[in-house]
């Protein structure tokens, strides 16, 4: 089971050893990993740190998503044109 509090998008980049990730539900949260598994690991801990920072700064925190979705896709810049 993958434990995330928010949905996550992982994008393949033109660079084969790098993936970007972000959560549209958690404004300002992004990161980079060397694999899909690395992105999931970094996102799990990064989301917790990001939420703690929002709390510390008194900023609004979106409600947790009880059924987060993980989407893996090509980065828009690298997606094949049709």
HTML snippet that shows the backbone in 3Dmol.js (N, CA, C, O; Angstrom):
<script src="https://3Dmol.org/build/3Dmol-min.js"></script>
<div id="view" style="width:600px;height:400px;position:relative"></div>
<script>
const pdb = `
ATOM      1  N   UNK A   1       0.843  -1.177   0.000  1.00  0.00           N
ATOM      2  CA  UNK A   1       0.000   0.000   0.000  1.00  0.00           C
ATOM      3  C   UNK A   1       0.888   1.239   0.000  1.00  0.00           C
ATOM      4  O   UNK A   1       1.870   1.314   0.738  1.00  0.00           O
ATOM      5  N   UNK A   2       0.532   2.200  -0.829  1.00  0.00           N
ATOM      6  CA  UNK A   2       1.277   3.450  -0.910  1.00  0.00           C
ATOM      7  C   UNK A   2       0.568   4.468  -0.037  1.00  0.00           C
ATOM      8  O   UNK A   2      -0.609   4.761  -0.248  1.00  0.00           O
ATOM      9  N   UNK A   3       1.271   5.001   0.929  1.00  0.00           N
ATOM     10  CA  UNK A   3       0.672   5.934   1.878  1.00  0.00           C
ATOM     11  C   UNK A   3       0.974   7.374   1.490  1.00  0.00           C
ATOM     12  O   UNK A   3       2.052   7.895   1.777  1.00  0.00           O
ATOM     13  N   UNK A   4       0.005   8.011   0.831  1.00  0.00           N
ATOM     14  CA  UNK A   4       0.116   9.420   0.483  1.00  0.00           C
ATOM     15  C   UNK A   4      -1.156  10.119   0.958  1.00  0.00           C
ATOM     16  O   UNK A   4      -2.236   9.527   0.951  1.00  0.00           O
ATOM     17  N   UNK A   5      -1.023  11.375   1.369  1.00  0.00           N
ATOM     18  CA  UNK A   5      -2.182  12.136   1.825  1.00  0.00           C
ATOM     19  C   UNK A   5      -2.841  12.930   0.704  1.00  0.00           C
ATOM     20  O   UNK A   5      -3.939  13.458   0.877  1.00  0.00           O
ATOM     21  N   UNK A   6      -2.173  13.015  -0.447  1.00  0.00           N
ATOM     22  CA  UNK A   6      -2.677  13.778  -1.588  1.00  0.00           C
ATOM     23  C   UNK A   6      -2.337  13.033  -2.870  1.00  0.00           C
ATOM     24  O   UNK A   6      -1.395  12.241  -2.899  1.00  0.00           O
ATOM     25  N   UNK A   7      -3.103  13.284  -3.932  1.00  0.00           N
ATOM     26  CA  UNK A   7      -2.798  12.677  -5.225  1.00  0.00           C
ATOM     27  C   UNK A   7      -1.462  13.186  -5.737  1.00  0.00           C
ATOM     28  O   UNK A   7      -1.010  14.271  -5.370  1.00  0.00           O
ATOM     29  N   UNK A   8      -0.840  12.385  -6.590  1.00  0.00           N
ATOM     30  CA  UNK A   8       0.502  12.692  -7.070  1.00  0.00           C
ATOM     31  C   UNK A   8       0.584  12.433  -8.569  1.00  0.00           C
ATOM     32  O   UNK A   8       0.034  11.454  -9.073  1.00  0.00           O
ATOM     33  N   UNK A   9       1.277  13.320  -9.272  1.00  0.00           N
ATOM     34  CA  UNK A   9       1.576  13.122 -10.689  1.00  0.00           C
ATOM     35  C   UNK A   9       3.085  12.967 -10.812  1.00  0.00           C
ATOM     36  O   UNK A   9       3.846  13.812 -10.340  1.00  0.00           O
ATOM     37  N   UNK A  10       3.511  11.884 -11.449  1.00  0.00           N
ATOM     38  CA  UNK A  10       4.931  11.638 -11.722  1.00  0.00           C
ATOM     39  C   UNK A  10       5.098  11.713 -13.226  1.00  0.00           C
ATOM     40  O   UNK A  10       4.389  11.042 -13.976  1.00  0.00           O
ATOM     41  N   UNK A  11       6.052  12.544 -13.664  1.00  0.00           N
ATOM     42  CA  UNK A  11       6.252  12.737 -15.099  1.00  0.00           C
ATOM     43  C   UNK A  11       7.650  12.300 -15.530  1.00  0.00           C
ATOM     44  O   UNK A  11       8.654  12.684 -14.929  1.00  0.00           O
ATOM     45  N   UNK A  12       7.688  11.486 -16.588  1.00  0.00           N
ATOM     46  CA  UNK A  12       8.959  11.132 -17.212  1.00  0.00           C
ATOM     47  C   UNK A  12       9.478  12.363 -17.953  1.00  0.00           C
ATOM     48  O   UNK A  12       8.699  13.109 -18.547  1.00  0.00           O
ATOM     49  N   UNK A  13      10.772  12.570 -17.917  1.00  0.00           N
ATOM     50  CA  UNK A  13      11.380  13.706 -18.601  1.00  0.00           C
ATOM     51  C   UNK A  13      12.213  13.209 -19.781  1.00  0.00           C
ATOM     52  O   UNK A  13      12.365  12.005 -19.984  1.00  0.00           O
ATOM     53  N   UNK A  14      12.742  14.138 -20.544  1.00  0.00           N
ATOM     54  CA  UNK A  14      13.622  13.758 -21.657  1.00  0.00           C
ATOM     55  C   UNK A  14      14.880  13.070 -21.144  1.00  0.00           C
ATOM     56  O   UNK A  14      15.480  12.260 -21.850  1.00  0.00           O
ATOM     57  N   UNK A  15      15.273  13.386 -19.936  1.00  0.00           N
ATOM     58  CA  UNK A  15      16.444  12.777 -19.300  1.00  0.00           C
ATOM     59  C   UNK A  15      16.014  11.438 -18.696  1.00  0.00           C
ATOM     60  O   UNK A  15      15.183  11.429 -17.787  1.00  0.00           O
ATOM     61  N   UNK A  16      16.549  10.306 -19.166  1.00  0.00           N
ATOM     62  CA  UNK A  16      16.039   9.004 -18.724  1.00  0.00           C
ATOM     63  C   UNK A  16      16.229   8.705 -17.238  1.00  0.00           C
ATOM     64  O   UNK A  16      15.553   7.826 -16.703  1.00  0.00           O
ATOM     65  N   UNK A  17      17.127   9.409 -16.566  1.00  0.00           N
ATOM     66  CA  UNK A  17      17.382   9.143 -15.153  1.00  0.00           C
ATOM     67  C   UNK A  17      16.659  10.094 -14.214  1.00  0.00           C
ATOM     68  O   UNK A  17      16.937  10.098 -13.015  1.00  0.00           O
ATOM     69  N   UNK A  18      15.738  10.901 -14.727  1.00  0.00           N
ATOM     70  CA  UNK A  18      15.041  11.860 -13.881  1.00  0.00           C
ATOM     71  C   UNK A  18      13.547  11.866 -14.149  1.00  0.00           C
ATOM     72  O   UNK A  18      13.100  11.801 -15.294  1.00  0.00           O
ATOM     73  N   UNK A  19      12.795  11.945 -13.076  1.00  0.00           N
ATOM     74  CA  UNK A  19      11.348  12.086 -13.121  1.00  0.00           C
ATOM     75  C   UNK A  19      10.986  13.281 -12.249  1.00  0.00           C
ATOM     76  O   UNK A  19      11.594  13.502 -11.202  1.00  0.00           O
ATOM     77  N   UNK A  20      10.006  14.039 -12.680  1.00  0.00           N
ATOM     78  CA  UNK A  20       9.493  15.122 -11.855  1.00  0.00           C
ATOM     79  C   UNK A  20       8.191  14.677 -11.211  1.00  0.00           C
ATOM     80  O   UNK A  20       7.500  13.806 -11.740  1.00  0.00           O
ATOM     81  N   UNK A  21       7.853  15.268 -10.077  1.00  0.00           N
ATOM     82  CA  UNK A  21       6.563  14.957  -9.463  1.00  0.00           C
ATOM     83  C   UNK A  21       5.982  16.192  -8.795  1.00  0.00           C
ATOM     84  O   UNK A  21       6.699  17.109  -8.397  1.00  0.00           O
ATOM     85  N   UNK A  22       4.649  16.184  -8.684  1.00  0.00           N
ATOM     86  CA  UNK A  22       3.947  17.284  -8.025  1.00  0.00           C
ATOM     87  C   UNK A  22       2.567  16.809  -7.596  1.00  0.00           C
ATOM     88  O   UNK A  22       2.088  15.765  -8.038  1.00  0.00           O
ATOM     89  N   UNK A  23       1.944  17.585  -6.738  1.00  0.00           N
ATOM     90  CA  UNK A  23       0.563  17.322  -6.347  1.00  0.00           C
ATOM     91  C   UNK A  23      -0.255  18.561  -6.658  1.00  0.00           C
ATOM     92  O   UNK A  23       0.007  19.634  -6.116  1.00  0.00           O
ATOM     93  N   UNK A  24      -1.242  18.418  -7.527  1.00  0.00           N
ATOM     94  CA  UNK A  24      -2.130  19.531  -7.864  1.00  0.00           C
ATOM     95  C   UNK A  24      -3.001  19.907  -6.661  1.00  0.00           C
ATOM     96  O   UNK A  24      -3.523  21.020  -6.597  1.00  0.00           O
ATOM     97  N   UNK A  25      -3.156  18.989  -5.715  1.00  0.00           N
ATOM     98  CA  UNK A  25      -3.968  19.235  -4.528  1.00  0.00           C
ATOM     99  C   UNK A  25      -3.219  20.009  -3.444  1.00  0.00           C
ATOM    100  O   UNK A  25      -3.833  20.556  -2.528  1.00  0.00           O
ATOM    101  N   UNK A  26      -1.894  20.053  -3.551  1.00  0.00           N
ATOM    102  CA  UNK A  26      -1.064  20.674  -2.522  1.00  0.00           C
ATOM    103  C   UNK A  26      -0.173  21.709  -3.193  1.00  0.00           C
ATOM    104  O   UNK A  26       0.946  21.413  -3.614  1.00  0.00           O
ATOM    105  N   UNK A  27      -0.687  22.917  -3.284  1.00  0.00           N
ATOM    106  CA  UNK A  27      -0.013  23.995  -4.016  1.00  0.00           C
ATOM    107  C   UNK A  27       1.438  24.173  -3.574  1.00  0.00           C
ATOM    108  O   UNK A  27       1.748  24.220  -2.384  1.00  0.00           O
ATOM    109  N   UNK A  28       2.311  24.269  -4.569  1.00  0.00           N
ATOM    110  CA  UNK A  28       3.724  24.518  -4.312  1.00  0.00           C
ATOM    111  C   UNK A  28       4.553  23.281  -4.049  1.00  0.00           C
ATOM    112  O   UNK A  28       5.766  23.386  -3.867  1.00  0.00           O
ATOM    113  N   UNK A  29       3.936  22.112  -4.023  1.00  0.00           N
ATOM    114  CA  UNK A  29       4.688  20.887  -3.743  1.00  0.00           C
ATOM    115  C   UNK A  29       5.171  20.252  -5.037  1.00  0.00           C
ATOM    116  O   UNK A  29       4.369  19.846  -5.878  1.00  0.00           O
ATOM    117  N   UNK A  30       6.475  20.169  -5.190  1.00  0.00           N
ATOM    118  CA  UNK A  30       7.088  19.529  -6.355  1.00  0.00           C
ATOM    119  C   UNK A  30       8.377  18.845  -5.923  1.00  0.00           C
ATOM    120  O   UNK A  30       8.880  19.078  -4.824  1.00  0.00           O
ATOM    121  N   UNK A  31       8.900  18.005  -6.792  1.00  0.00           N
ATOM    122  CA  UNK A  31      10.175  17.363  -6.510  1.00  0.00           C
ATOM    123  C   UNK A  31      10.695  16.621  -7.722  1.00  0.00           C
ATOM    124  O   UNK A  31      10.063  16.584  -8.778  1.00  0.00           O
ATOM    125  N   UNK A  32      11.870  16.027  -7.541  1.00  0.00           N
ATOM    126  CA  UNK A  32      12.537  15.280  -8.607  1.00  0.00           C
ATOM    127  C   UNK A  32      13.079  13.989  -8.013  1.00  0.00           C
ATOM    128  O   UNK A  32      13.563  13.970  -6.881  1.00  0.00           O
ATOM    129  N   UNK A  33      12.993  12.906  -8.789  1.00  0.00           N
ATOM    130  CA  UNK A  33      13.549  11.629  -8.361  1.00  0.00           C
ATOM    131  C   UNK A  33      14.239  10.934  -9.510  1.00  0.00           C
ATOM    132  O   UNK A  33      14.098  11.327 -10.668  1.00  0.00           O
ATOM    133  N   UNK A  34      14.992   9.889  -9.180  1.00  0.00           N
ATOM    134  CA  UNK A  34      15.733   9.138 -10.198  1.00  0.00           C
ATOM    135  C   UNK A  34      14.950   7.951 -10.750  1.00  0.00           C
ATOM    136  O   UNK A  34      15.360   7.333 -11.733  1.00  0.00           O
ATOM    137  N   UNK A  35      13.823   7.638 -10.114  1.00  0.00           N
ATOM    138  CA  UNK A  35      12.968   6.542 -10.568  1.00  0.00           C
ATOM    139  C   UNK A  35      11.561   6.811 -10.037  1.00  0.00           C
ATOM    140  O   UNK A  35      11.356   7.719  -9.231  1.00  0.00           O
ATOM    141  N   UNK A  36      10.618   6.034 -10.484  1.00  0.00           N
ATOM    142  CA  UNK A  36       9.256   6.176  -9.980  1.00  0.00           C
ATOM    143  C   UNK A  36       9.233   5.867  -8.485  1.00  0.00           C
ATOM    144  O   UNK A  36       8.586   6.570  -7.709  1.00  0.00           O
ATOM    145  N   UNK A  37       9.940   4.816  -8.089  1.00  0.00           N
ATOM    146  CA  UNK A  37       9.986   4.452  -6.672  1.00  0.00           C
ATOM    147  C   UNK A  37      10.628   5.551  -5.838  1.00  0.00           C
ATOM    148  O   UNK A  37      10.179   5.829  -4.726  1.00  0.00           O
ATOM    149  N   UNK A  38      11.669   6.175  -6.362  1.00  0.00           N
ATOM    150  CA  UNK A  38      12.337   7.278  -5.666  1.00  0.00           C
ATOM    151  C   UNK A  38      11.377   8.456  -5.508  1.00  0.00           C
ATOM    152  O   UNK A  38      11.345   9.095  -4.457  1.00  0.00           O
ATOM    153  N   UNK A  39      10.603   8.741  -6.538  1.00  0.00           N
ATOM    154  CA  UNK A  39       9.612   9.824  -6.468  1.00  0.00           C
ATOM    155  C   UNK A  39       8.566   9.532  -5.396  1.00  0.00           C
ATOM    156  O   UNK A  39       8.199  10.422  -4.629  1.00  0.00           O
ATOM    157  N   UNK A  40       8.087   8.297  -5.340  1.00  0.00           N
ATOM    158  CA  UNK A  40       7.088   7.934  -4.336  1.00  0.00           C
ATOM    159  C   UNK A  40       7.644   8.100  -2.927  1.00  0.00           C
ATOM    160  O   UNK A  40       6.964   8.626  -2.047  1.00  0.00           O
ATOM    161  N   UNK A  41       8.870   7.656  -2.712  1.00  0.00           N
ATOM    162  CA  UNK A  41       9.507   7.784  -1.402  1.00  0.00           C
ATOM    163  C   UNK A  41       9.680   9.253  -1.028  1.00  0.00           C
ATOM    164  O   UNK A  41       9.329   9.667   0.077  1.00  0.00           O
ATOM    165  N   UNK A  42      10.224  10.034  -1.957  1.00  0.00           N
ATOM    166  CA  UNK A  42      10.454  11.454  -1.689  1.00  0.00           C
ATOM    167  C   UNK A  42       9.134  12.199  -1.485  1.00  0.00           C
ATOM    168  O   UNK A  42       9.052  13.100  -0.650  1.00  0.00           O
ATOM    169  N   UNK A  43       8.107  11.827  -2.242  1.00  0.00           N
ATOM    170  CA  UNK A  43       6.811  12.489  -2.115  1.00  0.00           C
ATOM    171  C   UNK A  43       6.195  12.202  -0.750  1.00  0.00           C
ATOM    172  O   UNK A  43       5.647  13.102  -0.114  1.00  0.00           O
ATOM    173  N   UNK A  44       6.283  10.959  -0.301  1.00  0.00           N
ATOM    174  CA  UNK A  44       5.701  10.587   0.987  1.00  0.00           C
ATOM    175  C   UNK A  44       6.241  11.482   2.108  1.00  0.00           C
ATOM    176  O   UNK A  44       5.474  12.028   2.900  1.00  0.00           O
ATOM    177  N   UNK A  45       7.553  11.622   2.165  1.00  0.00           N
ATOM    178  CA  UNK A  45       8.173  12.427   3.217  1.00  0.00           C
ATOM    179  C   UNK A  45       8.094  13.913   2.902  1.00  0.00           C
ATOM    180  O   UNK A  45       7.946  14.736   3.805  1.00  0.00           O
ATOM    181  N   UNK A  46       8.192  14.251   1.643  1.00  0.00           N
ATOM    182  CA  UNK A  46       8.138  15.655   1.244  1.00  0.00           C
ATOM    183  C   UNK A  46       6.780  16.290   1.518  1.00  0.00           C
ATOM    184  O   UNK A  46       6.702  17.452   1.914  1.00  0.00           O
ATOM    185  N   UNK A  47       5.715  15.529   1.308  1.00  0.00           N
ATOM    186  CA  UNK A  47       4.370  16.044   1.587  1.00  0.00           C
ATOM    187  C   UNK A  47       4.245  16.370   3.071  1.00  0.00           C
ATOM    188  O   UNK A  47       3.705  17.414   3.438  1.00  0.00           O
ATOM    189  N   UNK A  48       4.738  15.486   3.916  1.00  0.00           N
ATOM    190  CA  UNK A  48       4.674  15.733   5.365  1.00  0.00           C
ATOM    191  C   UNK A  48       5.437  17.003   5.741  1.00  0.00           C
ATOM    192  O   UNK A  48       4.963  17.811   6.540  1.00  0.00           O
ATOM    193  N   UNK A  49       6.621  17.167   5.157  1.00  0.00           N
ATOM    194  CA  UNK A  49       7.425  18.364   5.436  1.00  0.00           C
ATOM    195  C   UNK A  49       6.744  19.621   4.902  1.00  0.00           C
ATOM    196  O   UNK A  49       6.768  20.667   5.552  1.00  0.00           O
ATOM    197  N   UNK A  50       6.141  19.521   3.727  1.00  0.00           N
ATOM    198  CA  UNK A  50       5.469  20.661   3.113  1.00  0.00           C
ATOM    199  C   UNK A  50       4.269  21.102   3.964  1.00  0.00           C
ATOM    200  O   UNK A  50       4.067  22.296   4.187  1.00  0.00           O
ATOM    201  N   UNK A  51       3.485  20.141   4.433  1.00  0.00           N
ATOM    202  CA  UNK A  51       2.333  20.450   5.281  1.00  0.00           C
ATOM    203  C   UNK A  51       2.801  21.075   6.590  1.00  0.00           C
ATOM    204  O   UNK A  51       2.187  22.026   7.073  1.00  0.00           O
ATOM    205  N   UNK A  52       3.879  20.555   7.170  1.00  0.00           N
ATOM    206  CA  UNK A  52       4.414  21.131   8.414  1.00  0.00           C
ATOM    207  C   UNK A  52       4.839  22.582   8.194  1.00  0.00           C
ATOM    208  O   UNK A  52       4.624  23.431   9.059  1.00  0.00           O
ATOM    209  N   UNK A  53       5.437  22.865   7.048  1.00  0.00           N
ATOM    210  CA  UNK A  53       5.855  24.227   6.727  1.00  0.00           C
ATOM    211  C   UNK A  53       4.641  25.148   6.560  1.00  0.00           C
ATOM    212  O   UNK A  53       4.656  26.288   7.024  1.00  0.00           O
ATOM    213  N   UNK A  54       3.598  24.655   5.901  1.00  0.00           N
ATOM    214  CA  UNK A  54       2.375  25.444   5.759  1.00  0.00           C
ATOM    215  C   UNK A  54       1.794  25.774   7.136  1.00  0.00           C
ATOM    216  O   UNK A  54       1.384  26.908   7.385  1.00  0.00           O
ATOM    217  N   UNK A  55       1.761  24.778   8.028  1.00  0.00           N
ATOM    218  CA  UNK A  55       1.252  24.995   9.394  1.00  0.00           C
ATOM    219  C   UNK A  55       2.085  26.055  10.109  1.00  0.00           C
ATOM    220  O   UNK A  55       1.555  26.970  10.738  1.00  0.00           O
ATOM    221  N   UNK A  56       3.405  25.905   9.995  1.00  0.00           N
ATOM    222  CA  UNK A  56       4.331  26.827  10.658  1.00  0.00           C
ATOM    223  C   UNK A  56       4.118  28.266  10.204  1.00  0.00           C
ATOM    224  O   UNK A  56       4.214  29.199  11.002  1.00  0.00           O
ATOM    225  N   UNK A  57       3.830  28.438   8.926  1.00  0.00           N
ATOM    226  CA  UNK A  57       3.636  29.774   8.366  1.00  0.00           C
ATOM    227  C   UNK A  57       2.186  30.266   8.483  1.00  0.00           C
ATOM    228  O   UNK A  57       1.872  31.381   8.066  1.00  0.00           O
ATOM    229  N   UNK A  58       1.311  29.439   9.048  1.00  0.00           N
ATOM    230  CA  UNK A  58      -0.082  29.825   9.213  1.00  0.00           C
ATOM    231  C   UNK A  58      -0.866  29.860   7.918  1.00  0.00           C
ATOM    232  O   UNK A  58      -1.872  30.562   7.816  1.00  0.00           O
ATOM    233  N   UNK A  59      -0.415  29.112   6.931  1.00  0.00           N
ATOM    234  CA  UNK A  59      -1.093  29.067   5.632  1.00  0.00           C
ATOM    235  C   UNK A  59      -2.135  27.957   5.614  1.00  0.00           C
ATOM    236  O   UNK A  59      -2.032  27.003   6.384  1.00  0.00           O
ATOM    237  N   UNK A  60      -3.136  28.068   4.747  1.00  0.00           N
ATOM    238  CA  UNK A  60      -4.178  27.029   4.702  1.00  0.00           C
ATOM    239  C   UNK A  60      -3.628  25.692   4.212  1.00  0.00           C
ATOM    240  O   UNK A  60      -2.758  25.631   3.343  1.00  0.00           O
ATOM    241  N   UNK A  61      -4.157  24.644   4.790  1.00  0.00           N
ATOM    242  CA  UNK A  61      -3.754  23.282   4.413  1.00  0.00           C
ATOM    243  C   UNK A  61      -4.980  22.588   3.824  1.00  0.00           C
ATOM    244  O   UNK A  61      -6.009  22.471   4.489  1.00  0.00           O
ATOM    245  N   UNK A  62      -4.869  22.129   2.575  1.00  0.00           N
ATOM    246  CA  UNK A  62      -6.016  21.450   1.967  1.00  0.00           C
ATOM    247  C   UNK A  62      -6.331  20.150   2.722  1.00  0.00           C
ATOM    248  O   UNK A  62      -5.436  19.533   3.300  1.00  0.00           O
ATOM    249  N   UNK A  63      -7.585  19.745   2.713  1.00  0.00           N
ATOM    250  CA  UNK A  63      -7.928  18.486   3.388  1.00  0.00           C
ATOM    251  C   UNK A  63      -7.253  17.304   2.704  1.00  0.00           C
ATOM    252  O   UNK A  63      -7.050  17.304   1.490  1.00  0.00           O
ATOM    253  N   UNK A  64      -6.912  16.307   3.494  1.00  0.00           N
ATOM    254  CA  UNK A  64      -6.318  15.074   2.963  1.00  0.00           C
ATOM    255  C   UNK A  64      -7.287  14.424   1.979  1.00  0.00           C
ATOM    256  O   UNK A  64      -8.505  14.537   2.111  1.00  0.00           O
ATOM    257  N   UNK A  65      -6.729  13.761   1.022  1.00  0.00           N
ATOM    258  CA  UNK A  65      -7.529  12.999   0.069  1.00  0.00           C
ATOM    259  C   UNK A  65      -7.573  11.555   0.571  1.00  0.00           C
ATOM    260  O   UNK A  65      -6.531  10.902   0.627  1.00  0.00           O
ATOM    261  N   UNK A  66      -8.747  11.037   0.938  1.00  0.00           N
ATOM    262  CA  UNK A  66      -8.804   9.664   1.456  1.00  0.00           C
ATOM    263  C   UNK A  66      -8.511   8.608   0.380  1.00  0.00           C
ATOM    264  O   UNK A  66      -8.186   7.464   0.697  1.00  0.00           O
ATOM    265  N   UNK A  67      -8.627   9.003  -0.882  1.00  0.00           N
ATOM    266  CA  UNK A  67      -8.373   8.068  -1.992  1.00  0.00           C
ATOM    267  C   UNK A  67      -7.449   8.726  -3.024  1.00  0.00           C
ATOM    268  O   UNK A  67      -7.871   9.009  -4.145  1.00  0.00           O
ATOM    269  N   UNK A  68      -6.193   8.968  -2.644  1.00  0.00           N
ATOM    270  CA  UNK A  68      -5.292   9.653  -3.573  1.00  0.00           C
ATOM    271  C   UNK A  68      -5.001   8.799  -4.811  1.00  0.00           C
ATOM    272  O   UNK A  68      -4.951   7.570  -4.749  1.00  0.00           O
ATOM    273  N   UNK A  69      -4.815   9.479  -5.909  1.00  0.00           N
ATOM    274  CA  UNK A  69      -4.511   8.828  -7.184  1.00  0.00           C
ATOM    275  C   UNK A  69      -3.078   9.165  -7.570  1.00  0.00           C
ATOM    276  O   UNK A  69      -2.640  10.308  -7.440  1.00  0.00           O
ATOM    277  N   UNK A  70      -2.362   8.166  -8.042  1.00  0.00           N
ATOM    278  CA  UNK A  70      -1.007   8.375  -8.543  1.00  0.00           C
ATOM    279  C   UNK A  70      -1.061   8.216 -10.059  1.00  0.00           C
ATOM    280  O   UNK A  70      -1.452   7.168 -10.573  1.00  0.00           O
ATOM    281  N   UNK A  71      -0.662   9.271 -10.762  1.00  0.00           N
ATOM    282  CA  UNK A  71      -0.656   9.264 -12.220  1.00  0.00           C
ATOM    283  C   UNK A  71       0.791   9.307 -12.691  1.00  0.00           C
ATOM    284  O   UNK A  71       1.580  10.137 -12.240  1.00  0.00           O
ATOM    285  N   UNK A  72       1.127   8.406 -13.600  1.00  0.00           N
ATOM    286  CA  UNK A  72       2.464   8.391 -14.186  1.00  0.00           C
ATOM    287  C   UNK A  72       2.286   8.687 -15.672  1.00  0.00           C
ATOM    288  O   UNK A  72       1.553   7.994 -16.378  1.00  0.00           O
ATOM    289  N   UNK A  73       2.970   9.725 -16.125  1.00  0.00           N
ATOM    290  CA  UNK A  73       2.780  10.166 -17.512  1.00  0.00           C
ATOM    291  C   UNK A  73       4.064  10.779 -18.047  1.00  0.00           C
ATOM    292  O   UNK A  73       5.016  11.027 -17.306  1.00  0.00           O
ATOM    293  N   UNK A  74       4.065  11.016 -19.351  1.00  0.00           N
ATOM    294  CA  UNK A  74       5.155  11.767 -19.964  1.00  0.00           C
ATOM    295  C   UNK A  74       4.970  13.238 -19.647  1.00  0.00           C
ATOM    296  O   UNK A  74       3.847  13.736 -19.574  1.00  0.00           O
ATOM    297  N   UNK A  75       6.080  13.921 -19.462  1.00  0.00           N
ATOM    298  CA  UNK A  75       6.045  15.366 -19.304  1.00  0.00           C
ATOM    299  C   UNK A  75       5.455  15.952 -20.582  1.00  0.00           C
ATOM    300  O   UNK A  75       5.721  15.446 -21.672  1.00  0.00           O
ATOM    301  N   UNK A  76       4.671  16.998 -20.464  1.00  0.00           N
ATOM    302  CA  UNK A  76       4.009  17.561 -21.648  1.00  0.00           C
ATOM    303  C   UNK A  76       5.006  17.880 -22.755  1.00  0.00           C
ATOM    304  O   UNK A  76       4.707  17.668 -23.930  1.00  0.00           O
ATOM    305  N   UNK A  77       6.164  18.377 -22.409  1.00  0.00           N
ATOM    306  CA  UNK A  77       7.173  18.744 -23.403  1.00  0.00           C
ATOM    307  C   UNK A  77       7.710  17.512 -24.141  1.00  0.00           C
ATOM    308  O   UNK A  77       8.194  17.630 -25.267  1.00  0.00           O
ATOM    309  N   UNK A  78       7.627  16.320 -23.510  1.00  0.00           N
ATOM    310  CA  UNK A  78       8.172  15.114 -24.143  1.00  0.00           C
ATOM    311  C   UNK A  78       7.087  14.206 -24.717  1.00  0.00           C
ATOM    312  O   UNK A  78       7.398  13.187 -25.335  1.00  0.00           O
ATOM    313  N   UNK A  79       5.821  14.564 -24.520  1.00  0.00           N
ATOM    314  CA  UNK A  79       4.720  13.736 -25.028  1.00  0.00           C
ATOM    315  C   UNK A  79       4.735  13.738 -26.557  1.00  0.00           C
ATOM    316  O   UNK A  79       4.993  14.772 -27.172  1.00  0.00           O
ATOM    317  N   UNK A  80       4.462  12.594 -27.169  1.00  0.00           N
ATOM    318  CA  UNK A  80       4.436  12.539 -28.638  1.00  0.00           C
ATOM    319  C   UNK A  80       3.340  13.432 -29.194  1.00  0.00           C
ATOM    320  O   UNK A  80       2.233  13.480 -28.658  1.00  0.00           O
ATOM    321  N   UNK A  81       3.650  14.125 -30.252  1.00  0.00           N
ATOM    322  CA  UNK A  81       2.679  15.021 -30.927  1.00  0.00           C
ATOM    323  C   UNK A  81       1.838  14.191 -31.899  1.00  0.00           C
ATOM    324  O   UNK A  81       2.348  13.305 -32.584  1.00  0.00           O
ATOM    325  N   UNK A  82       0.552  14.495 -31.941  1.00  0.00           N
ATOM    326  CA  UNK A  82      -0.320  13.774 -32.872  1.00  0.00           C
ATOM    327  C   UNK A  82      -0.928  14.713 -33.858  1.00  0.00           C
ATOM    328  O   UNK A  82      -1.693  14.289 -34.724  1.00  0.00           O
TER     329      UNK A  82
END
`;
const viewer = $3Dmol.createViewer("view");
viewer.addModel(pdb, "pdb");
viewer.setStyle({}, {cartoon: {color: "spectrum"}});
viewer.zoomTo();
viewer.render();
</script>
